[in-house]
Amino acid sequence: MTAYYNEHDPYAAQWLRNLMAAGLIPTGVVDERSIVDVQPSDLEGFVQCHFFAGIGGWPYALELAGWPRERGVWTGSCPCQKLSSATRGRAVAADRWPAWAALIAASRPREILGEQVAQNRAWFDRVCDDLEPLGYELGAAVLPAL
C-alpha cells in the first residue's frame, strides 16, 4: 500500500475505499480519525498522503494528470467553513491548518498540494508564514469554478 488517506467522515471514507477497489486511486489506508490525532509516525512508509481527503478529489486528479503512484506527494483541502462567505457567521468547524502544518513540519514531505477558497488572502499568508521558514517555496492561483 502506497497511500494514506485521512478522512473523518464515514461516508467519504467508504467512498475512498470504493475508489481504491475500482483502481481509480492508489491503494492504501483510510484513517478516520481527526487530523489532530494523527502523529508523524503514523505516516511513515507511505508514498502519498492525502489529508481532508473527502471523496478522493486530489488523488483522482493526480491519476488523471499522470502523476506516478510511486512519486511522493502530500495533498490537502483544509475545511473552509471559517473562510467561506457561505457560512454567514454560523458556527463552523475548527481551523485544522495548525494540525496539518505540524505534521508537515515534522515529516517534511518534498511536495505539497493544497486548495482553499479565495475569500481570505490572510489564510494563504499564514500558510506561507508557517512553511517558508521550513524551506518550502509556495505559489497560489485563483481558479474560478465553472
MOPE-V401700 format. One record per pair of residues at least 4 apart in sequence whose ideal C-beta (glycine too) atoms are under 8 Angstrom apart, sorted by the first residue. I is the first residue (numbers start at 1). J is the second residue. D is the distance in Angstrom with one decimal. If there is no record, write none. Layout:
i=I j=J d=D
i=I j=J d=D
This chain:
i=1 j=27 d=5.2
i=1 j=28 d=4.7
i=1 j=29 d=6.1
i=1 j=46 d=7.7
i=2 j=26 d=5.1
i=2 j=27 d=6.9
i=2 j=28 d=6.1
i=2 j=46 d=6.6
i=2 j=47 d=4.3
i=2 j=48 d=6.1
i=2 j=69 d=5.8
i=2 j=70 d=6.9
i=3 j=25 d=7.1
i=3 j=26 d=4.0
i=3 j=27 d=6.7
i=3 j=28 d=3.1
i=3 j=29 d=7.5
i=3 j=46 d=6.3
i=3 j=47 d=6.9
i=3 j=48 d=4.5
i=3 j=49 d=7.4
i=3 j=50 d=6.7
i=3 j=59 d=6.6
i=3 j=69 d=7.8
i=4 j=28 d=5.6
i=4 j=29 d=5.6
i=4 j=31 d=6.7
i=4 j=42 d=7.8
i=4 j=43 d=5.9
i=4 j=46 d=4.1
i=4 j=48 d=7.1
i=4 j=49 d=4.5
i=4 j=50 d=6.9
i=5 j=13 d=7.6
i=5 j=16 d=5.1
i=5 j=28 d=5.9
i=5 j=29 d=6.9
i=5 j=30 d=4.7
i=5 j=31 d=6.8
i=5 j=50 d=5.0
i=5 j=53 d=4.3
i=5 j=56 d=7.7
i=5 j=59 d=7.5
i=6 j=31 d=5.0
i=6 j=33 d=7.3
i=6 j=35 d=5.7
i=6 j=38 d=6.1
i=6 j=49 d=7.5
i=6 j=50 d=7.0
i=6 j=51 d=4.7
i=6 j=52 d=6.9
i=6 j=53 d=6.0
i=7 j=12 d=4.9
i=7 j=13 d=4.8
i=7 j=16 d=6.2
i=7 j=30 d=6.4
i=7 j=31 d=7.7
i=7 j=32 d=6.6
i=7 j=52 d=7.0
i=7 j=53 d=4.2
i=7 j=54 d=6.4
i=8 j=13 d=7.6
i=8 j=32 d=5.6
i=8 j=33 d=6.6
i=8 j=34 d=5.3
i=8 j=35 d=7.8
i=9 j=13 d=6.4
i=9 j=32 d=8.0
i=9 j=54 d=7.9
i=10 j=14 d=6.5
i=10 j=32 d=6.6
i=11 j=15 d=6.5
i=12 j=16 d=6.7
i=12 j=53 d=7.1
i=12 j=54 d=5.3
i=12 j=55 d=5.3
i=13 j=17 d=6.8
i=13 j=30 d=4.9
i=13 j=32 d=5.0
i=14 j=18 d=6.4
i=15 j=19 d=6.5
i=15 j=55 d=4.4
i=15 j=56 d=6.7
i=16 j=20 d=6.5
i=16 j=25 d=7.1
i=16 j=30 d=5.1
i=16 j=53 d=5.9
i=16 j=55 d=7.1
i=16 j=56 d=5.3
i=17 j=21 d=6.4
i=17 j=30 d=5.9
i=18 j=22 d=6.4
i=19 j=24 d=4.6
i=19 j=25 d=4.6
i=19 j=55 d=7.7
i=19 j=56 d=4.8
i=19 j=59 d=7.7
i=19 j=60 d=6.9
i=20 j=24 d=7.6
i=20 j=25 d=5.8
i=20 j=26 d=7.4
i=20 j=27 d=5.0
i=20 j=28 d=6.8
i=24 j=56 d=7.5
i=24 j=60 d=6.1
i=24 j=63 d=6.6
i=25 j=56 d=5.1
i=25 j=59 d=4.0
i=25 j=60 d=5.6
i=25 j=63 d=6.3
i=26 j=47 d=7.8
i=26 j=48 d=6.0
i=26 j=59 d=6.3
i=26 j=63 d=7.9
i=26 j=69 d=4.7
i=28 j=46 d=6.9
i=28 j=48 d=7.4
i=29 j=46 d=7.7
i=30 j=53 d=7.7
i=31 j=38 d=6.7
i=31 j=42 d=7.1
i=33 j=37 d=4.3
i=33 j=38 d=6.3
i=34 j=38 d=7.8
i=34 j=99 d=7.9
i=35 j=51 d=6.0
i=35 j=52 d=7.2
i=35 j=96 d=5.5
i=35 j=99 d=4.5
i=35 j=100 d=6.0
i=35 j=103 d=7.5
i=36 j=96 d=7.4
i=36 j=99 d=4.6
i=38 j=42 d=5.3
i=38 j=43 d=7.3
i=38 j=99 d=7.4
i=38 j=103 d=6.4
i=39 j=43 d=8.0
i=40 j=44 d=7.5
i=40 j=103 d=6.0
i=40 j=106 d=4.0
i=40 j=107 d=5.1
i=43 j=49 d=5.6
i=43 j=103 d=6.9
i=43 j=107 d=5.8
i=47 j=69 d=7.2
i=47 j=70 d=6.0
i=47 j=71 d=7.3
i=47 j=72 d=5.2
i=48 j=59 d=6.9
i=48 j=62 d=7.7
i=48 j=69 d=7.3
i=48 j=71 d=7.9
i=48 j=72 d=6.6
i=48 j=73 d=5.4
i=48 j=74 d=7.5
i=48 j=75 d=7.7
i=49 j=73 d=7.9
i=49 j=74 d=4.7
i=49 j=75 d=7.6
i=49 j=109 d=7.0
i=50 j=56 d=7.7
i=50 j=58 d=5.3
i=50 j=59 d=5.4
i=50 j=74 d=7.6
i=50 j=75 d=4.9
i=50 j=76 d=7.2
i=51 j=74 d=7.1
i=51 j=75 d=7.0
i=51 j=76 d=3.9
i=51 j=78 d=8.0
i=51 j=100 d=5.6
i=51 j=103 d=7.7
i=52 j=76 d=5.3
i=52 j=77 d=4.9
i=52 j=78 d=5.8
i=52 j=79 d=6.5
i=52 j=96 d=7.0
i=52 j=100 d=7.9
i=53 j=58 d=7.0
i=53 j=59 d=7.4
i=53 j=75 d=8.0
i=54 j=77 d=6.6
i=56 j=60 d=4.9
i=57 j=61 d=6.0
i=57 j=77 d=7.2
i=58 j=62 d=6.4
i=58 j=75 d=3.7
i=58 j=76 d=7.6
i=58 j=77 d=7.0
i=58 j=113 d=6.7
i=59 j=63 d=6.5
i=59 j=75 d=7.2
i=60 j=64 d=6.5
i=61 j=65 d=6.1
i=62 j=67 d=3.8
i=62 j=73 d=6.9
i=62 j=75 d=7.5
i=63 j=67 d=7.0
i=67 j=71 d=6.0
i=67 j=73 d=6.9
i=72 j=109 d=6.4
i=72 j=110 d=5.5
i=72 j=111 d=6.6
i=73 j=109 d=7.2
i=73 j=110 d=7.8
i=73 j=111 d=4.8
i=73 j=112 d=7.3
i=73 j=113 d=6.4
i=74 j=104 d=7.0
i=74 j=107 d=8.0
i=74 j=109 d=4.2
i=74 j=111 d=7.2
i=74 j=112 d=4.8
i=74 j=113 d=7.5
i=75 j=112 d=7.4
i=75 j=113 d=4.8
i=75 j=114 d=6.7
i=76 j=100 d=5.6
i=76 j=112 d=7.6
i=76 j=113 d=7.8
i=76 j=114 d=4.9
i=77 j=114 d=6.6
i=77 j=115 d=5.1
i=77 j=116 d=7.4
i=78 j=95 d=7.7
i=78 j=96 d=5.2
i=78 j=97 d=5.2
i=78 j=100 d=6.4
i=78 j=114 d=7.1
i=78 j=116 d=6.4
i=79 j=92 d=7.9
i=79 j=93 d=4.6
i=79 j=96 d=5.7
i=80 j=84 d=4.9
i=80 j=116 d=6.0
i=80 j=117 d=4.6
i=81 j=87 d=5.3
i=81 j=92 d=3.5
i=81 j=93 d=5.0
i=82 j=87 d=7.4
i=82 j=92 d=5.1
i=82 j=93 d=7.1
i=82 j=94 d=8.0
i=82 j=95 d=5.9
i=83 j=116 d=6.6
i=83 j=117 d=5.2
i=83 j=119 d=5.5
i=83 j=120 d=4.4
i=83 j=123 d=5.6
i=84 j=117 d=5.2
i=84 j=119 d=6.1
i=85 j=119 d=5.5
i=87 j=92 d=5.1
i=96 j=100 d=6.2
i=97 j=101 d=5.8
i=97 j=123 d=7.5
i=97 j=126 d=6.9
i=97 j=127 d=6.9
i=97 j=130 d=7.8
i=98 j=102 d=6.4
i=99 j=103 d=6.9
i=100 j=104 d=6.4
i=101 j=105 d=6.2
i=101 j=127 d=7.6
i=101 j=130 d=4.7
i=101 j=131 d=7.3
i=102 j=106 d=6.3
i=103 j=107 d=5.8
i=104 j=108 d=7.2
i=104 j=109 d=6.5
i=104 j=112 d=6.5
i=104 j=131 d=6.8
i=104 j=134 d=7.3
i=105 j=130 d=7.7
i=105 j=134 d=6.0
i=108 j=134 d=7.0
i=112 j=131 d=7.8
i=112 j=136 d=7.1
i=114 j=127 d=7.6
i=116 j=120 d=7.9
i=116 j=123 d=5.8
i=116 j=124 d=6.9
i=118 j=142 d=4.9
i=120 j=124 d=8.0
i=121 j=125 d=6.3
i=122 j=126 d=6.4
i=123 j=127 d=6.7
i=124 j=128 d=6.4
i=124 j=138 d=8.0
i=124 j=140 d=5.5
i=125 j=129 d=6.3
i=126 j=130 d=6.4
i=127 j=131 d=6.0
i=127 j=138 d=6.9
i=128 j=132 d=5.4
i=128 j=138 d=5.3
i=129 j=133 d=7.8
i=130 j=134 d=7.7
i=131 j=136 d=4.1
i=131 j=138 d=6.1
i=132 j=136 d=6.2
i=132 j=137 d=7.9
i=132 j=138 d=6.7
